[in-house]
Amino acid sequence: MNEWDKDLYQKVDRYNLVPNLEQCLQCGKCTGNCPVAALHPSYNPRQIVHDILSGDIERIMASEEIWRCMWCANCYRVCPVDIHYPLLMMQLRYLALENGYGLKYVTPINKYAYRAMEKGLTFVPGQKGVEKILRLRSGIGVEPWPNVSEKAIAEYGAIFEQTGALDWMKALDEVQAKGEEKPVQLTFMGGRLIDERYNAEEGN
C-alpha cells in the first residue's frame, strides 16, 4: 500500500520555483512533446504532476522516472499555464536524495564536483597527460597549459560554500558511507511499479 502525504507539493516546491502547479489542466501537452516519453512509454510528466498533487510520495520517491528528465524544457514551452516542469524535477530529485533514493545517479559524479571546487577544473590530467597536452599545444602554436590562479580557485570554492553545494556534496558522501541508499524502482506501467530487485530475482 502506498504512502500518501497531503503536503507533498509544498515539500517538493520548497523554494517556490513552481508556484502554479495546482493550475495544471492535465491536458497532456507536456507528455506529448517530451522526447523522453517518446522513448520510454512509462515516463509521463502529466502523471508525475498528478502524483505530486495527489500526495503519492512513495511512488514518486522510489521511481526511476524522475531521473529521466533531460531538462530540455519542451514541456514548459508548450504548457498552456506555464508550469516550469524542469524546475519541479530539480527540486523533486533533491527530495528523493534526502530520502536515500537515486544516489546511484549522483554519487559517481560527486568527485568531479569536488575536483572543480579544489582545482577549478572538472578534469585534471596526470603528469603524462599534461606532457602530451603541452606537446600538442606547442605543436599547433598556442599557449601552454593554462593554470587556474589561486584567487580563482578560492572564488570558485566560495561559490560552492555560499550556494550550499558543498553541504550537499558532503551529505551525499555521508549517506553513501552509511549504505543507506534505497532501491529505485525501474518503471511504472500497467498501474504497478516494477522493482529492479524483482527483475533480478525473476531473471527478466
Backbone as a printed PyTorch tensor [residue, N CA C, xyz], in Angstrom:
tensor([[[  0.8420,  -1.1970,   0.0000],
         [  0.0000,   0.0000,   0.0000],
         [  0.8810,   1.2530,   0.0000]],

        [[  0.5680,   2.1730,  -0.8720],
         [  1.3810,   3.3780,  -0.9980],
         [  1.2370,   4.3110,   0.1960]],

        [[  2.3140,   5.0620,   0.4400],
         [  2.2900,   6.0920,   1.4780],
         [  1.8590,   7.4050,   0.8370]],

        [[  0.9820,   8.1370,   1.5330],
         [  0.4510,   9.3810,   0.9780],
         [  0.8040,  10.5480,   1.8890]],

        [[  1.0250,  11.6920,   1.2830],
         [  1.3770,  12.8950,   2.0350],
         [  0.6660,  14.0770,   1.3930]],

        [[ -0.3160,  14.6160,   2.0840],
         [ -1.1110,  15.7180,   1.5300],
         [ -0.2860,  16.9880,   1.3320]],

        [[  0.8670,  17.0700,   1.9920],
         [  1.7240,  18.2530,   1.8750],
         [  2.9120,  18.0170,   0.9410]],

        [[  2.8260,  16.9860,   0.1050],
         [  3.9500,  16.6420,  -0.7610],
         [  4.3310,  17.7940,  -1.6860]],

        [[  3.3460,  18.4580,  -2.2730],
         [  3.6400,  19.5680,  -3.1930],
         [  4.4530,  20.6490,  -2.4940]],

        [[  4.0810,  20.9980,  -1.2690],
         [  4.8020,  22.0300,  -0.5240],
         [  6.2310,  21.5710,  -0.1950]],

        [[  6.3920,  20.2750,   0.0560],
         [  7.7220,  19.7530,   0.3710],
         [  8.6230,  19.7260,  -0.8590]],

        [[  8.0290,  19.4190,  -2.0030],
         [  8.8030,  19.3940,  -3.2440],
         [  9.1920,  20.8080,  -3.6520]],

        [[  8.2270,  21.7140,  -3.6780],
         [  8.4700,  23.0880,  -4.1410],
         [  8.8600,  23.9940,  -2.9770]],

        [[  9.8450,  23.5760,  -2.2240],
         [ 10.2570,  24.3190,  -1.0290],
         [ 10.8300,  25.6910,  -1.3630]],

        [[ 11.3660,  25.8330,  -2.5770],
         [ 11.9600,  27.1080,  -2.9720],
         [ 10.9810,  27.9770,  -3.7550]],

        [[  9.7490,  27.5230,  -3.8430],
         [  8.6780,  28.2790,  -4.5110],
         [  9.0490,  28.6350,  -5.9540]],

        [[  9.6280,  27.6690,  -6.6580],
         [ 10.0140,  27.8770,  -8.0500],
         [  8.8880,  27.5240,  -9.0170]],

        [[  7.9340,  26.7310,  -8.5430],
         [  6.8030,  26.3240,  -9.3920],
         [  5.5060,  26.5580,  -8.6090]],

        [[  5.1560,  27.8200,  -8.3670],
         [  4.0050,  28.1290,  -7.5160],
         [  2.6500,  27.8530,  -8.1530]],

        [[  2.6350,  27.5520,  -9.4520],
         [  1.3590,  27.3920, -10.1550],
         [  1.0420,  25.9480, -10.5270]],

        [[  1.6390,  24.9820,  -9.8490],
         [  1.4340,  23.5770, -10.2180],
         [ -0.0320,  23.1610, -10.1310]],

        [[ -0.7520,  23.7370,  -9.1700],
         [ -2.1620,  23.3690,  -8.9950],
         [ -3.0480,  23.8720, -10.1310]],

        [[ -2.4770,  24.6740, -11.0250],
         [ -3.2230,  25.1310, -12.1980],
         [ -3.1410,  24.1400, -13.3550]],

        [[ -2.4060,  23.0450, -13.1650],
         [ -2.2520,  22.0380, -14.2190],
         [ -3.6150,  21.5660, -14.7160]],

        [[ -3.7870,  21.5770, -16.0480],
         [ -5.0520,  21.1790, -16.6690],
         [ -5.0890,  19.6980, -16.9940]],

        [[ -3.9710,  18.9960, -16.7780],
         [ -3.8520,  17.5820, -17.1470],
         [ -4.1740,  17.3700, -18.6320]],

        [[ -3.7520,  18.3120, -19.4640],
         [ -4.0340,  18.2380, -20.8990],
         [ -3.1110,  17.2660, -21.6190]],

        [[ -1.9290,  17.0050, -21.0390],
         [ -1.0050,  16.0480, -21.6320],
         [ -0.0560,  16.6150, -22.6680]],

        [[ -0.0730,  17.9380, -22.8810],
         [  0.8430,  18.5270, -23.8650],
         [  2.3010,  18.2960, -23.4670]],

        [[  2.5720,  18.3100, -22.1750],
         [  3.9380,  18.0930, -21.7010],
         [  4.4400,  16.7130, -22.1220]],

        [[  3.6030,  15.7140, -21.9230],
         [  3.9790,  14.3490, -22.2740],
         [  4.0820,  14.1750, -23.7850]],

        [[  3.1650,  14.7800, -24.5210],
         [  3.1590,  14.6600, -25.9740],
         [  4.3630,  15.2880, -26.6380]],

        [[  4.9960,  16.2690, -25.9860],
         [  6.1510,  16.9570, -26.5590],
         [  7.4700,  16.5510, -25.9050]],

        [[  7.4290,  15.5460, -25.0470],
         [  8.6160,  15.1250, -24.3040],
         [  9.4080,  14.0720, -25.0860]],

        [[ 10.6940,  14.3200, -25.3830],
         [ 11.4980,  13.3290, -26.1040],
         [ 11.7440,  12.0600, -25.3000]],

        [[ 11.7940,  12.1850, -23.9760],
         [ 11.9940,  11.0020, -23.1430],
         [ 10.7460,  10.1280, -23.1600]],

        [[  9.5810,  10.7480, -23.1050],
         [  8.3290,   9.9930, -23.1450],
         [  8.1780,   9.2480, -24.4640]],

        [[  8.7470,   9.8050, -25.5360],
         [  8.6860,   9.1400, -26.8370],
         [  9.5100,   7.8580, -26.8390]],

        [[ 10.5830,   7.8410, -26.0320],
         [ 11.4550,   6.6660, -25.9580],
         [ 11.0310,   5.6910, -24.8730]],

        [[ 10.4830,   6.2310, -23.7770],
         [ 10.0830,   5.4030, -22.6380],
         [  8.6010,   5.6370, -22.3470]],

        [[  7.7280,   4.7540, -22.8030],
         [  6.2840,   4.9410, -22.5870],
         [  5.8930,   5.0770, -21.1200]],

        [[  6.7330,   4.5690, -20.2140],
         [  6.4000,   4.6610, -18.7900],
         [  6.6100,   6.0650, -18.2410]],

        [[  7.3890,   6.8970, -18.9730],
         [  7.6760,   8.2460, -18.4790],
         [  6.5460,   9.1780, -18.8790]],

        [[  5.9110,   9.7720, -17.8910],
         [  4.7180,  10.5730, -18.1460],
         [  4.7140,  11.8030, -17.2330]],

        [[  5.1920,  12.9500, -17.7130],
         [  5.2100,  14.1620, -16.8870],
         [  3.8360,  14.5170, -16.3220]],

        [[  2.8030,  14.3430, -17.1110],
         [  1.4490,  14.6450, -16.6330],
         [  1.1090,  13.7840, -15.4220]],

        [[  1.4790,  12.5000, -15.4690],
         [  1.2040,  11.5940, -14.3520],
         [  2.0100,  11.9870, -13.1200]],

        [[  3.2520,  12.4060, -13.3310],
         [  4.0960,  12.8160, -12.2090],
         [  3.5060,  14.0370, -11.5100]],

        [[  3.0350,  15.0120, -12.2930],
         [  2.3800,  16.1890, -11.7070],
         [  1.1520,  15.7530, -10.9120]],

        [[  0.3780,  14.8500, -11.4840],
         [ -0.8240,  14.3480, -10.8010],
         [ -0.4570,  13.6830,  -9.4820]],

        [[  0.6000,  12.8590,  -9.4940],
         [  1.0010,  12.1490,  -8.2790],
         [  1.5030,  13.1040,  -7.2000]],

        [[  2.1870,  14.1670,  -7.6110],
         [  2.6550,  15.1530,  -6.6270],
         [  1.4700,  15.8450,  -5.9720]],

        [[  0.5190,  16.2730,  -6.7840],
         [ -0.6560,  16.9590,  -6.2400],
         [ -1.5270,  16.0140,  -5.4220]],

        [[ -1.4990,  14.7220,  -5.7640],
         [ -2.2830,  13.7340,  -5.0130],
         [ -1.5860,  13.3200,  -3.7280]],

        [[ -0.2600,  13.5870,  -3.6570],
         [  0.4870,  13.2300,  -2.4560],
         [  1.0200,  11.8160,  -2.4610]],

        [[  1.1560,  11.2090,  -3.6520],
         [  1.6270,   9.8230,  -3.7410],
         [  3.1440,   9.7920,  -3.5960]],

        [[  3.6100,  10.0160,  -2.3790],
         [  5.0310,  10.2130,  -2.1200],
         [  5.8510,   8.9580,  -2.3590]],

        [[  5.3000,   7.7840,  -2.0420],
         [  6.0660,   6.5480,  -2.1980],
         [  6.3940,   6.2790,  -3.6610]],

        [[  5.4030,   6.4170,  -4.5210],
         [  5.6390,   6.1740,  -5.9440],
         [  6.6450,   7.1760,  -6.5130]],

        [[  6.4990,   8.4430,  -6.1230],
         [  7.3820,   9.4800,  -6.6450],
         [  8.8220,   9.2720,  -6.1830]],

        [[  9.0320,   9.0580,  -4.9000],
         [ 10.3800,   8.9400,  -4.3700],
         [ 11.1100,   7.7160,  -4.9110]],

        [[ 10.3980,   6.6060,  -5.0570],
         [ 11.0370,   5.3500,  -5.4330],
         [ 11.1270,   5.1300,  -6.9310]],

        [[ 10.5800,   6.0290,  -7.7180],
         [ 10.5140,   5.8220,  -9.1580],
         [ 11.7690,   6.2990,  -9.8820]],

        [[ 12.2050,   5.5020, -10.8510],
         [ 13.3280,   5.9020, -11.6960],
         [ 12.9440,   7.0410, -12.6380]],

        [[ 11.6560,   7.2100, -12.8390],
         [ 11.1750,   8.1820, -13.8200],
         [ 11.6980,   9.5940, -13.5660]],

        [[ 11.8320,   9.9850, -12.3070],
         [ 12.2330,  11.3640, -12.0220],
         [ 13.6830,  11.6330, -12.4230]],

        [[ 14.4290,  10.5770, -12.7370],
         [ 15.8240,  10.7490, -13.1550],
         [ 15.9690,  10.7270, -14.6740]],

        [[ 14.8660,  10.6210, -15.3810],
         [ 14.9240,  10.5480, -16.8440],
         [ 14.8060,  11.9130, -17.5130]],

        [[ 14.2550,  12.8770, -16.8300],
         [ 14.0820,  14.2180, -17.4040],
         [ 15.4340,  14.8040, -17.8040]],

        [[ 15.5190,  15.3470, -19.0270],
         [ 16.7660,  15.9270, -19.5390],
         [ 16.7750,  17.4510, -19.4600]],

        [[ 15.7250,  18.0390, -18.8700],
         [ 15.6370,  19.4940, -18.6980],
         [ 15.6770,  20.2470, -20.0320]],

        [[ 15.1190,  19.6610, -21.0700],
         [ 15.1000,  20.3440, -22.3700],
         [ 14.0720,  21.4720, -22.3900]],

        [[ 13.0840,  21.4120, -21.4790],
         [ 12.0520,  22.4450, -21.3180],
         [ 11.0350,  22.4850, -22.4570]],

        [[ 10.9430,  21.4140, -23.2530],
         [  9.8660,  21.3460, -24.2460],
         [  8.5050,  21.4440, -23.5690]],

        [[  8.3960,  20.8040, -22.4110],
         [  7.1300,  20.7890, -21.6690],
         [  6.7400,  22.2080, -21.2430]],

        [[  7.7170,  22.9420, -20.7430],
         [  7.4720,  24.3180, -20.3010],
         [  7.0640,  25.2010, -21.4760]],

        [[  7.6690,  24.9570, -22.6210],
         [  7.3890,  25.7650, -23.8140],
         [  5.9440,  25.6120, -24.2800]],

        [[  5.3750,  24.4040, -24.1480],
         [  4.0270,  24.1670, -24.6810],
         [  2.9380,  24.2190, -23.6090]],

        [[  3.3330,  24.3260, -22.3420],
         [  2.3340,  24.3080, -21.2670],
         [  1.4240,  25.5390, -21.3390]],

        [[  0.1060,  25.3420, -21.4030],
         [ -0.8140,  26.4830, -21.5140],
         [ -0.8690,  27.3570, -20.2650]],

        [[ -0.3850,  26.8400, -19.1290],
         [ -0.3970,  27.6430, -17.9000],
         [  1.0210,  27.9120, -17.3840]],

        [[  2.0160,  27.6660, -18.2350],
         [  3.4230,  27.9970, -17.9290],
         [  3.9640,  27.3320, -16.6670]],

        [[  3.6850,  26.0530, -16.4830],
         [  4.2740,  25.3100, -15.3720],
         [  5.7120,  24.9580, -15.7450]],

        [[  6.6570,  25.3510, -14.9000],
         [  8.0790,  25.1050, -15.1870],
         [  8.4510,  23.7140, -14.6680]],

        [[  8.1270,  22.7160, -15.4600],
         [  8.3370,  21.3220, -15.0680],
         [  9.8090,  20.9940, -14.7780]],

        [[ 10.7810,  21.4780, -15.5650],
         [ 12.1780,  21.1650, -15.2490],
         [ 12.5960,  21.5970, -13.8400]],

        [[ 12.1450,  22.7660, -13.4000],
         [ 12.4740,  23.2070, -12.0410],
         [ 11.7770,  22.3380, -11.0020]],

        [[ 10.6080,  21.8350, -11.3410],
         [  9.9060,  20.9080, -10.4510],
         [ 10.7210,  19.6280, -10.2910]],

        [[ 11.2440,  19.1100, -11.4070],
         [ 12.0320,  17.8850, -11.3660],
         [ 13.3200,  18.0850, -10.5760]],

        [[ 13.9420,  19.2450, -10.7090],
         [ 15.1620,  19.5260,  -9.9610],
         [ 14.9040,  19.4210,  -8.4620]],

        [[ 13.8320,  20.0470,  -8.0000],
         [ 13.5090,  20.0170,  -6.5720],
         [ 13.0690,  18.6240,  -6.1300]],

        [[ 12.3840,  17.9170,  -7.0130],
         [ 11.9370,  16.5630,  -6.6950],
         [ 13.1260,  15.6280,  -6.5080]],

        [[ 14.1480,  15.8120,  -7.3090],
         [ 15.3530,  14.9970,  -7.1730],
         [ 16.0640,  15.2930,  -5.8570]],

        [[ 16.0880,  16.5580,  -5.4650],
         [ 16.6770,  16.9030,  -4.1710],
         [ 15.9620,  16.1570,  -3.0430]],

        [[ 14.6420,  16.1600,  -3.0940],
         [ 13.8610,  15.4980,  -2.0520],
         [ 14.1200,  13.9960,  -2.0530]],

        [[ 14.2270,  13.4080,  -3.2370],
         [ 14.4970,  11.9750,  -3.3400],
         [ 15.8560,  11.6350,  -2.7310]],

        [[ 16.8600,  12.4370,  -3.0370],
         [ 18.1980,  12.2000,  -2.4980],
         [ 18.2100,  12.3080,  -0.9810]],

        [[ 17.4840,  13.2770,  -0.4500],
         [ 17.4120,  13.4460,   1.0010],
         [ 16.8120,  12.2200,   1.6730]],

        [[ 15.9730,  11.5050,   0.9410],
         [ 15.3270,  10.3190,   1.4920],
         [ 16.0270,   9.0220,   1.0900]],

        [[ 17.2180,   9.1560,   0.5010],
         [ 18.0210,   7.9760,   0.2010],
         [ 17.7590,   7.3220,  -1.1370]],

        [[ 16.9790,   7.9630,  -1.9930],
         [ 16.6830,   7.3910,  -3.3080],
         [ 17.5270,   8.0580,  -4.3950]],

        [[ 17.9350,   7.2670,  -5.3940],
         [ 18.6070,   7.8160,  -6.5640],
         [ 20.0600,   8.1860,  -6.3830]],

        [[ 20.6820,   7.7450,  -5.3010],
         [ 22.0800,   8.1100,  -5.0660],
         [ 22.9940,   7.5950,  -6.1730]],

        [[ 22.6210,   6.4710,  -6.7730],
         [ 23.4780,   5.8860,  -7.8080],
         [ 23.6040,   6.7940,  -9.0290]],

        [[ 22.6620,   7.7270,  -9.1940],
         [ 22.7250,   8.6330, -10.3330],
         [ 23.6200,   9.8420, -10.0600]],

        [[ 23.8890,  10.1080,  -8.8010],
         [ 24.5890,  11.3390,  -8.4230],
         [ 25.9880,  11.0890,  -7.8710]],

        [[ 26.1430,  10.0810,  -7.0220],
         [ 27.4360,   9.8640,  -6.3680],
         [ 28.5990,   9.6350,  -7.3370]],

        [[ 28.3930,   9.0040,  -8.5090],
         [ 29.5340,   8.8310,  -9.4210],
         [ 30.1260,  10.1490,  -9.9200]],

        [[ 29.3130,  11.2080,  -9.9680],
         [ 29.8230,  12.4920, -10.4680],
         [ 30.1840,  13.4520,  -9.3340]],

        [[ 30.0010,  12.9970,  -8.0930],
         [ 30.3130,  13.8630,  -6.9560],
         [ 31.8010,  14.2150,  -6.9260]],

        [[ 32.6310,  13.2560,  -7.3510],
         [ 34.0840,  13.5010,  -7.3360],
         [ 34.4710,  14.6380,  -8.2790]],

        [[ 33.7200,  14.7870,  -9.3690],
         [ 34.0220,  15.8660, -10.3040],
         [ 33.6560,  17.2300,  -9.7060]],

        [[ 32.6270,  17.2290,  -8.8710],
         [ 32.2540,  18.4710,  -8.1980],
         [ 33.3540,  18.8890,  -7.2250]],

        [[ 33.8910,  17.9090,  -6.4760],
         [ 35.0000,  18.2130,  -5.5650],
         [ 36.2200,  18.7160,  -6.3400]],

        [[ 36.4750,  18.0910,  -7.4820],
         [ 37.6300,  18.4830,  -8.2850],
         [ 37.4710,  19.9090,  -8.8050]],

        [[ 36.2560,  20.2320,  -9.2210],
         [ 36.0010,  21.5910,  -9.7100],
         [ 36.2140,  22.6120,  -8.6000]],

        [[ 35.7740,  22.2690,  -7.3880],
         [ 35.9020,  23.1880,  -6.2630],
         [ 37.3640,  23.3640,  -5.8470]],

        [[ 38.1320,  22.2660,  -5.8700],
         [ 39.5040,  22.2990,  -5.3660],
         [ 40.5330,  22.7210,  -6.4140]],

        [[ 40.2370,  22.4210,  -7.6900],
         [ 41.2090,  22.6900,  -8.7510],
         [ 40.7460,  23.7430,  -9.7560]],

        [[ 39.4560,  24.0490,  -9.7240],
         [ 38.9290,  24.9780, -10.7170],
         [ 38.6610,  24.3230, -12.0510]],

        [[ 38.8740,  23.0070, -12.1250],
         [ 38.6590,  22.2310, -13.3440],
         [ 37.9880,  20.9130, -12.9820]],

        [[ 37.1040,  20.4320, -13.8300],
         [ 36.4780,  19.1330, -13.5640],
         [ 37.3700,  17.9900, -14.0130]],

        [[ 38.3180,  18.2910, -14.9000],
         [ 39.2470,  17.2680, -15.3850],
         [ 40.6710,  17.7580, -15.1960]],

        [[ 41.4520,  16.9950, -14.4520],
         [ 42.8580,  17.3360, -14.2310],
         [ 43.6930,  16.1360, -14.6630]],

        [[ 44.3950,  16.2210, -15.7860],
         [ 45.1660,  15.0750, -16.2770],
         [ 46.3740,  14.7800, -15.4030]],

        [[ 46.8530,  13.5470, -15.4900],
         [ 48.0730,  13.1700, -14.7930],
         [ 49.2860,  13.7770, -15.4790]],

        [[ 50.4740,  13.4870, -14.9310],
         [ 51.6960,  14.1000, -15.4550],
         [ 51.9220,  13.7600, -16.9220]],

        [[ 51.7290,  12.4890, -17.2810],
         [ 51.9250,  12.0870, -18.6750],
         [ 50.9240,  12.7940, -19.5820]],

        [[ 49.7040,  12.9330, -19.0760],
         [ 48.6800,  13.6160, -19.8600],
         [ 49.0200,  15.0780, -20.0820]],

        [[ 49.5490,  15.7200, -19.0310],
         [ 49.9320,  17.1310, -19.1360],
         [ 51.0430,  17.3010, -20.1670]],

        [[ 52.0390,  16.4000, -20.1140],
         [ 53.1530,  16.4750, -21.0640],
         [ 52.6620,  16.3150, -22.4970]],

        [[ 51.7410,  15.4020, -22.7050],
         [ 51.1960,  15.1840, -24.0480],
         [ 50.4280,  16.4110, -24.5300]],

        [[ 49.6570,  16.9970, -23.6190],
         [ 48.8860,  18.1930, -23.9730],
         [ 49.8150,  19.3580, -24.2990]],

        [[ 50.8950,  19.4950, -23.5110],
         [ 51.8560,  20.5750, -23.7520],
         [ 52.5050,  20.4340, -25.1280]],

        [[ 52.8610,  19.1910, -25.4800],
         [ 53.4700,  18.9590, -26.7960],
         [ 52.4810,  19.2980, -27.9060]],

        [[ 51.2380,  18.8990, -27.7130],
         [ 50.2160,  19.1540, -28.7230],
         [ 49.9720,  20.6510, -28.8900]],

        [[ 49.8350,  21.3550, -27.7700],
         [ 49.5670,  22.7920, -27.8290],
         [ 50.7540,  23.5460, -28.4300]],

        [[ 51.9470,  23.0940, -28.0800],
         [ 53.1440,  23.7290, -28.6270],
         [ 53.2300,  23.5020, -30.1330]],

        [[ 52.8330,  22.3090, -30.5660],
         [ 52.9030,  21.9670, -31.9760],
         [ 51.9540,  22.7650, -32.8450]],

        [[ 50.8510,  23.2110, -32.2670],
         [ 49.8880,  23.9850, -33.0620],
         [ 49.9940,  25.4820, -32.7800]],

        [[ 51.0070,  25.8480, -31.9670],
         [ 51.3000,  27.2590, -31.7690],
         [ 50.3900,  28.0080, -30.8210]],

        [[ 49.8650,  27.3190, -29.7990],
         [ 49.0470,  28.0170, -28.8090],
         [ 49.7750,  28.0130, -27.4690]],

        [[ 49.2990,  28.8110, -26.5350],
         [ 49.9630,  28.9570, -25.2370],
         [ 49.9580,  27.6330, -24.4780]],

        [[ 50.8990,  27.4490, -23.5570],
         [ 50.9620,  26.2140, -22.7670],
         [ 49.6890,  26.0010, -21.9440]],

        [[ 49.6490,  24.8830, -21.2770],
         [ 48.5060,  24.5210, -20.4290],
         [ 48.1870,  25.6500, -19.4550]],

        [[ 46.9860,  26.2090, -19.5060],
         [ 46.6450,  27.3370, -18.6270],
         [ 46.4410,  26.8780, -17.1860]],

        [[ 47.0440,  27.5720, -16.2670],
         [ 46.8660,  27.2670, -14.8550],
         [ 45.7790,  28.1540, -14.2570]],

        [[ 44.9520,  27.5580, -13.4170],
         [ 43.9140,  28.3180, -12.7280],
         [ 44.5520,  28.9910, -11.5190]],

        [[ 44.3830,  30.2790, -11.3910],
         [ 45.0170,  31.0210, -10.2980],
         [ 44.4100,  30.6440,  -8.9510]],

        [[ 45.2030,  30.8270,  -7.9030],
         [ 44.7280,  30.5440,  -6.5440],
         [ 43.5240,  31.4240,  -6.2060]],

        [[ 43.5430,  32.6460,  -6.6900],
         [ 42.4340,  33.5690,  -6.4470],
         [ 41.1430,  33.0320,  -7.0800]],

        [[ 41.2590,  32.5330,  -8.3090],
         [ 40.0870,  31.9970,  -8.9990],
         [ 39.5590,  30.7510,  -8.2980]],

        [[ 40.4790,  29.8900,  -7.8310],
         [ 40.0710,  28.6800,  -7.1200],
         [ 39.3560,  29.0390,  -5.8200]],

        [[ 39.8860,  30.0380,  -5.1060],
         [ 39.2550,  30.4810,  -3.8610],
         [ 37.8530,  31.0250,  -4.1210]],

        [[ 37.7130,  31.7770,  -5.1950],
         [ 36.4000,  32.3240,  -5.5440],
         [ 35.4350,  31.2060,  -5.9300]],

        [[ 35.9420,  30.2290,  -6.6490],
         [ 35.1270,  29.0830,  -7.0470],
         [ 34.6590,  28.3120,  -5.8150]],

        [[ 35.5900,  28.1190,  -4.8620],
         [ 35.2350,  27.4220,  -3.6330],
         [ 34.1900,  28.1740,  -2.8320]],

        [[ 34.2800,  29.5010,  -2.8510],
         [ 33.3000,  30.3230,  -2.1320],
         [ 31.9040,  30.1480,  -2.7220]],

        [[ 31.8350,  29.9790,  -4.0360],
         [ 30.5360,  29.7560,  -4.6790],
         [ 29.9240,  28.4540,  -4.1880]],

        [[ 30.7470,  27.4040,  -4.0890],
         [ 30.2610,  26.1140,  -3.5960],
         [ 29.7320,  26.2380,  -2.1710]],

        [[ 30.4330,  27.0120,  -1.3520],
         [ 30.0230,  27.1670,   0.0440],
         [ 28.7670,  28.0220,   0.1700]],

        [[ 28.7310,  29.1420,  -0.5180],
         [ 27.6160,  30.0800,  -0.3870],
         [ 26.3140,  29.5380,  -0.9730]],

        [[ 26.4130,  28.7270,  -2.0100],
         [ 25.2000,  28.1820,  -2.6390],
         [ 24.6860,  26.9260,  -1.9530]],

        [[ 25.4690,  26.3870,  -1.0170],
         [ 25.0550,  25.1640,  -0.3410],
         [ 25.4650,  23.9020,  -1.0770]],

        [[ 26.1700,  24.0540,  -2.2030],
         [ 26.5880,  22.8830,  -2.9770],
         [ 27.5290,  21.9890,  -2.1760]],

        [[ 28.4320,  22.5900,  -1.4210],
         [ 29.3810,  21.8150,  -0.6290],
         [ 28.6600,  21.0010,   0.4370]],

        [[ 27.6530,  21.5750,   1.0630],
         [ 26.8690,  20.8380,   2.0580],
         [ 26.2000,  19.6230,   1.4250]],

        [[ 25.6660,  19.8170,   0.2150],
         [ 25.0290,  18.7070,  -0.4930],
         [ 26.0430,  17.6180,  -0.8090]],

        [[ 27.2120,  17.9890,  -1.2590],
         [ 28.2460,  17.0180,  -1.6060],
         [ 28.6540,  16.1970,  -0.3850]],

        [[ 28.8200,  16.8690,   0.7450],
         [ 29.1880,  16.1690,   1.9800],
         [ 28.0590,  15.2560,   2.4510]],

        [[ 26.8230,  15.7340,   2.3230],
         [ 25.6740,  14.9270,   2.7400],
         [ 25.5740,  13.6540,   1.9090]],

        [[ 25.8360,  13.7650,   0.6130],
         [ 25.8130,  12.5900,  -0.2560],
         [ 26.8960,  11.6020,   0.1480]],

        [[ 28.0710,  12.1170,   0.5020],
         [ 29.1590,  11.2530,   0.9580],
         [ 28.7550,  10.4950,   2.2180]],

        [[ 28.1070,  11.1790,   3.1440],
         [ 27.7090,  10.5620,   4.4060],
         [ 26.6690,   9.4680,   4.1910]],

        [[ 25.6780,   9.7540,   3.3680],
         [ 24.6350,   8.7580,   3.1080],
         [ 25.2280,   7.5420,   2.4170]],

        [[ 26.1190,   7.7830,   1.4670],
         [ 26.7420,   6.6780,   0.7490],
         [ 27.6030,   5.8380,   1.6860]],

        [[ 28.3380,   6.4970,   2.5860],
         [ 29.2090,   5.7880,   3.5190],
         [ 28.4100,   4.9030,   4.4720]],

        [[ 27.2090,   5.3440,   4.8150],
         [ 26.3590,   4.5770,   5.7250],
         [ 25.6240,   3.4430,   5.0170]],

        [[ 25.6890,   3.4380,   3.7020],
         [ 24.9920,   2.4000,   2.9490],
         [ 23.4880,   2.5010,   3.0630]],

        [[ 22.9670,   3.7330,   3.0920],
         [ 21.5370,   3.9370,   3.3070],
         [ 20.7410,   4.1060,   2.0120]],

        [[ 21.3600,   3.8210,   0.8770],
         [ 20.6370,   4.0080,  -0.3790],
         [ 19.4690,   3.0340,  -0.4790]],

        [[ 18.3260,   3.5530,  -0.9010],
         [ 17.1300,   2.7420,  -1.0710],
         [ 16.9770,   2.3670,  -2.5410]],

        [[ 16.4220,   1.1890,  -2.8240],
         [ 16.2970,   0.7560,  -4.2190],
         [ 15.3510,   1.6410,  -5.0110]],

        [[ 15.7400,   1.9120,  -6.2430],
         [ 14.8970,   2.6830,  -7.1530],
         [ 14.1480,   1.7160,  -8.0450]],

        [[ 12.8490,   1.9140,  -8.1630],
         [ 12.0310,   1.0320,  -8.9720],
         [ 12.0500,   1.5060, -10.4160]],

        [[ 12.2220,   0.5700, -11.3200],
         [ 12.5840,   0.9080, -12.6860],
         [ 11.5200,   1.6180, -13.4920]],

        [[ 10.2940,   1.2150, -13.3940],
         [  9.3070,   1.8010, -14.2920],
         [  7.9120,   1.7010, -13.7020]],

        [[  6.9880,   2.3660, -14.3270],
         [  5.6020,   2.3790, -13.8610],
         [  4.7040,   2.1570, -15.0670]],

        [[  4.2430,   0.9250, -15.2290],
         [  3.3800,   0.5950, -16.3560],
         [  2.2700,  -0.3340, -15.8730]],

        [[  1.1400,  -0.2420, -16.5100],
         [  0.0340,  -1.1120, -16.1530],
         [ -0.4520,  -0.9180, -14.7360]],

        [[ -0.1780,   0.2550, -14.1610],
         [ -0.6940,   0.5460, -12.8340],
         [  0.1420,   0.0150, -11.6960]],

        [[  1.3370,  -0.5090, -11.9760],
         [  2.1510,  -1.0160, -10.8730],
         [  3.6210,  -0.7230, -11.1350]],

        [[  4.3710,  -0.6770, -10.0700],
         [  5.8040,  -0.4540, -10.1800],
         [  6.5140,  -1.7760, -10.3970]],

        [[  7.5810,  -1.7490, -11.1870],
         [  8.4100,  -2.9220, -11.3920],
         [  9.7450,  -2.6450, -10.7250]],

        [[ 10.0690,  -3.4140,  -9.7020],
         [ 11.2700,  -3.1750,  -8.9130],
         [ 12.4680,  -3.8510,  -9.5640]],

        [[ 13.6430,  -3.1890,  -9.5240],
         [ 14.8340,  -3.7770, -10.1210],
         [ 15.2240,  -5.0660,  -9.4090]],

        [[ 14.9030,  -5.1870,  -8.1220],
         [ 15.1980,  -6.4190,  -7.4070],
         [ 14.3150,  -7.5450,  -7.9090]],

        [[ 13.0560,  -7.2150,  -8.2440],
         [ 12.1250,  -8.2090,  -8.7740],
         [ 12.6440,  -8.7450, -10.0990]],

        [[ 13.1320,  -7.8550, -10.9480],
         [ 13.6580,  -8.2640, -12.2460],
         [ 14.8630,  -9.1810, -12.0830]],

        [[ 15.7260,  -8.8520, -11.1150],
         [ 16.9210,  -9.6570, -10.9050],
         [ 16.5630, -11.0580, -10.4170]],

        [[ 15.5940, -11.1280,  -9.5100],
         [ 15.2030, -12.4150,  -8.9540],
         [ 14.5020, -13.2960,  -9.9810]],

        [[ 13.7090, -12.6650, -10.8440],
         [ 12.9440, -13.4190, -11.8240],
         [ 13.7300, -13.6580, -13.1100]],

        [[ 14.8830, -12.9630, -13.2360],
         [ 15.6830, -13.1180, -14.4350],
         [ 15.1070, -12.4320, -15.6390]],

        [[ 14.2940, -11.3680, -15.3950],
         [ 13.6710, -10.6470, -16.5030],
         [ 14.5340,  -9.4720, -16.9300]]])
